[in-house]
Amino acid sequence: MCVQDAEQGSHEMESLDGSSNKKQNWPLHCEILHTQMENLDKEPSLINSSDGLVVGNSFPLESICEDRAVTERKTNLSNNFVPALRSGEWSDIGGRSHMEDTHICISNLPEKFGRRLLSDEAISFYGVFDGHGGKSAAHFVRDHLPRVIVEDADFPLELERVVMRSFVETDAALAKSCTLESALSSGTTALTAMIFGRSLLVANAGDCRAVLSRRGTAIEMSKDHRPGCTKERIRIESLGGYVDDGYLNGQLGVTRALGDWHLEGMKGGTGGPLSAEPELELITLNQEDEFLVIGSDGLWDVFSSQNAVDFSRRRLQEHNDVKLCCKQMVEEAIKRGATDNLTIVMVSFHLEPPTQVTVQRGKVKRSISAEGLQNLKCLLQG
């Protein structure tokens, strides 16, 4: 449910209108750089400077003759691109008896909370929160997390650090509220996306998912935090927790969440296996980036990431209505047998609909559910 100052209906929200940059490794084959590169032990990363793009510490990109054309194209796609944001959302109770999902869209986060910045550039904020054990935690995080982010002393200069800290601080505030009113005791996953200029920062704690469409190819901007992931299992066990029959401490189907302070052995003053710390993903958007889909896990139970991108592109090409596209995706999920609450937020980066492209994909036939595919992916990635 989207909120500005007051709660609205499940289908009507108020429209208040990345953890690290991926290192890009560039092959350095030109003889002109041979002697300069002999003592480098690691692959250089792409760095922005006021004088242009440089590779590593001091090598001009123009010197890398083999990669110049490709690099200039990618640079132009990024530097000349100004996102034109359009957002939409839709939610449905699905096959559940209670609605525990909620969501929020804020077109200008600092302005919403009266924070004046030196730059006039807006910082947009979008979030999906999937509650469990009740809706209280999801609504608490939805209402408090954006304000905690804005009121942090380091906002917006240290945005990644601010977001990481704000998730944990909001979780602590929720714990305090639960001690005063036990009826609030519940938990929630949280996935937020912030867009400022050409930058997209996604923060995730739980099994909501954000997927970027880049010329029709699905780019997962988050990882599902579930007990089946080897990396999460190792973290859990190092903190005294365990996985039993696919559940954290035999109780929860997620390994990161805010709330759940009432569950014994999950959290404590010195930490615990259930973490509120999000994983962050920060990228620079370019012309090829079309839209972002944020969905609660009920959506991903019946849609693979690529399937969601394909479905959304076709609908946007038909009518170019972002909100209607969200509604149609939720309706399609129900047709496919979704049994959980369903929530989707979509952010388009263009005013025009996606162009027709041919995406080359393998022809391997498979018979596996979207959830099974994600679990397999987690296992392979460790």
GIKAUR-V878101 format. One record per residue. N is the residue number from 1. BURIAL is # if it has 24 or more other C-alpha atoms within 12 Angstrom, else .. Layout:
n->N burial->BURIAL
n->N burial->BURIAL
This chain:
n->1 burial->#
n->2 burial->#
n->3 burial->#
n->4 burial->#
n->5 burial->.
n->6 burial->.
n->7 burial->.
n->8 burial->.
n->9 burial->.
n->10 burial->#
n->11 burial->#
n->12 burial->#
n->13 burial->#
n->14 burial->#
n->15 burial->#
n->16 burial->#
n->17 burial->.
n->18 burial->#
n->19 burial->#
n->20 burial->.
n->21 burial->.
n->22 burial->.
n->23 burial->.
n->24 burial->.
n->25 burial->.
n->26 burial->#
n->27 burial->#
n->28 burial->#
n->29 burial->.
n->30 burial->.
n->31 burial->.
n->32 burial->.
n->33 burial->#
n->34 burial->.
n->35 burial->.
n->36 burial->.
n->37 burial->.
n->38 burial->.
n->39 burial->.
n->40 burial->.
n->41 burial->.
n->42 burial->.
n->43 burial->.
n->44 burial->.
n->45 burial->.
n->46 burial->#
n->47 burial->#
n->48 burial->.
n->49 burial->.
n->50 burial->.
n->51 burial->.
n->52 burial->.
n->53 burial->#
n->54 burial->#
n->55 burial->#
n->56 burial->#
n->57 burial->.
n->58 burial->.
n->59 burial->#
n->60 burial->#
n->61 burial->#
n->62 burial->.
n->63 burial->#
n->64 burial->#
n->65 burial->.
n->66 burial->.
n->67 burial->.
n->68 burial->.
n->69 burial->.
n->70 burial->.
n->71 burial->#
n->72 burial->.
n->73 burial->.
n->74 burial->.
n->75 burial->#
n->76 burial->.
n->77 burial->.
n->78 burial->.
n->79 burial->.
n->80 burial->.
n->81 burial->.
n->82 burial->#
n->83 burial->#
n->84 burial->#
n->85 burial->#
n->86 burial->#
n->87 burial->#
n->88 burial->#
n->89 burial->#
n->90 burial->#
n->91 burial->#
n->92 burial->#
n->93 burial->#
n->94 burial->#
n->95 burial->.
n->96 burial->.
n->97 burial->.
n->98 burial->.
n->99 burial->#
n->100 burial->#
n->101 burial->#
n->102 burial->#
n->103 burial->#
n->104 burial->#
n->105 burial->#
n->106 burial->#
n->107 burial->#
n->108 burial->#
n->109 burial->#
n->110 burial->#
n->111 burial->#
n->112 burial->#
n->113 burial->#
n->114 burial->.
n->115 burial->#
n->116 burial->.
n->117 burial->.
n->118 burial->.
n->119 burial->.
n->120 burial->.
n->121 burial->.
n->122 burial->#
n->123 burial->#
n->124 burial->#
n->125 burial->#
n->126 burial->#
n->127 burial->#
n->128 burial->#
n->129 burial->#
n->130 burial->#
n->131 burial->#
n->132 burial->#
n->133 burial->#
n->134 burial->#
n->135 burial->#
n->136 burial->#
n->137 burial->#
n->138 burial->#
n->139 burial->#
n->140 burial->#
n->141 burial->#
n->142 burial->#
n->143 burial->#
n->144 burial->#
n->145 burial->#
n->146 burial->#
n->147 burial->#
n->148 burial->#
n->149 burial->#
n->150 burial->#
n->151 burial->#
n->152 burial->#
n->153 burial->.
n->154 burial->.
n->155 burial->#
n->156 burial->#
n->157 burial->.
n->158 burial->.
n->159 burial->#
n->160 burial->#
n->161 burial->#
n->162 burial->#
n->163 burial->#
n->164 burial->#
n->165 burial->#
n->166 burial->#
n->167 burial->#
n->168 burial->#
n->169 burial->#
n->170 burial->#
n->171 burial->#
n->172 burial->#
n->173 burial->#
n->174 burial->#
n->175 burial->#
n->176 burial->.
n->177 burial->#
n->178 burial->#
n->179 burial->.
n->180 burial->.
n->181 burial->.
n->182 burial->.
n->183 burial->.
n->184 burial->#
n->185 burial->#
n->186 burial->#
n->187 burial->#
n->188 burial->#
n->189 burial->#
n->190 burial->#
n->191 burial->#
n->192 burial->#
n->193 burial->#
n->194 burial->#
n->195 burial->#
n->196 burial->#
n->197 burial->#
n->198 burial->#
n->199 burial->#
n->200 burial->#
n->201 burial->#
n->202 burial->#
n->203 burial->#
n->204 burial->#
n->205 burial->#
n->206 burial->#
n->207 burial->#
n->208 burial->#
n->209 burial->#
n->210 burial->#
n->211 burial->#
n->212 burial->#
n->213 burial->#
n->214 burial->#
n->215 burial->#
n->216 burial->#
n->217 burial->#
n->218 burial->#
n->219 burial->#
n->220 burial->#
n->221 burial->#
n->222 burial->#
n->223 burial->#
n->224 burial->#
n->225 burial->#
n->226 burial->#
n->227 burial->#
n->228 burial->#
n->229 burial->#
n->230 burial->#
n->231 burial->.
n->232 burial->#
n->233 burial->#
n->234 burial->.
n->235 burial->#
n->236 burial->#
n->237 burial->.
n->238 burial->.
n->239 burial->.
n->240 burial->.
n->241 burial->#
n->242 burial->#
n->243 burial->#
n->244 burial->.
n->245 burial->.
n->246 burial->.
n->247 burial->#
n->248 burial->#
n->249 burial->#
n->250 burial->.
n->251 burial->#
n->252 burial->#
n->253 burial->#
n->254 burial->#
n->255 burial->#
n->256 burial->#
n->257 burial->#
n->258 burial->#
n->259 burial->#
n->260 burial->#
n->261 burial->#
n->262 burial->#
n->263 burial->#
n->264 burial->.
n->265 burial->#
n->266 burial->#
n->267 burial->#
n->268 burial->.
n->269 burial->.
n->270 burial->.
n->271 burial->.
n->272 burial->#
n->273 burial->#
n->274 burial->#
n->275 burial->#
n->276 burial->#
n->277 burial->#
n->278 burial->#
n->279 burial->#
n->280 burial->#
n->281 burial->#
n->282 burial->#
n->283 burial->#
n->284 burial->#
n->285 burial->#
n->286 burial->#
n->287 burial->#
n->288 burial->#
n->289 burial->#
n->290 burial->#
n->291 burial->#
n->292 burial->#
n->293 burial->#
n->294 burial->#
n->295 burial->#
n->296 burial->#
n->297 burial->#
n->298 burial->#
n->299 burial->#
n->300 burial->#
n->301 burial->#
n->302 burial->#
n->303 burial->#
n->304 burial->#
n->305 burial->#
n->306 burial->#
n->307 burial->#
n->308 burial->#
n->309 burial->#
n->310 burial->#
n->311 burial->#
n->312 burial->#
n->313 burial->#
n->314 burial->#
n->315 burial->#
n->316 burial->#
n->317 burial->.
n->318 burial->.
n->319 burial->.
n->320 burial->#
n->321 burial->#
n->322 burial->#
n->323 burial->#
n->324 burial->#
n->325 burial->#
n->326 burial->#
n->327 burial->#
n->328 burial->#
n->329 burial->#
n->330 burial->#
n->331 burial->#
n->332 burial->#
n->333 burial->#
n->334 burial->#
n->335 burial->.
n->336 burial->.
n->337 burial->.
n->338 burial->#
n->339 burial->#
n->340 burial->#
n->341 burial->#
n->342 burial->#
n->343 burial->#
n->344 burial->#
n->345 burial->#
n->346 burial->#
n->347 burial->#
n->348 burial->#
n->349 burial->#
n->350 burial->#
n->351 burial->.
n->352 burial->.
n->353 burial->#
n->354 burial->#
n->355 burial->#
n->356 burial->.
n->357 burial->.
n->358 burial->.
n->359 burial->.
n->360 burial->.
n->361 burial->.
n->362 burial->.
n->363 burial->.
n->364 burial->.
n->365 burial->.
n->366 burial->.
n->367 burial->.
n->368 burial->.
n->369 burial->.
n->370 burial->#
n->371 burial->#
n->372 burial->.
n->373 burial->.
n->374 burial->#
n->375 burial->#
n->376 burial->.
n->377 burial->.
n->378 burial->.
n->379 burial->.
n->380 burial->.
n->381 burial->.
n->382 burial->.
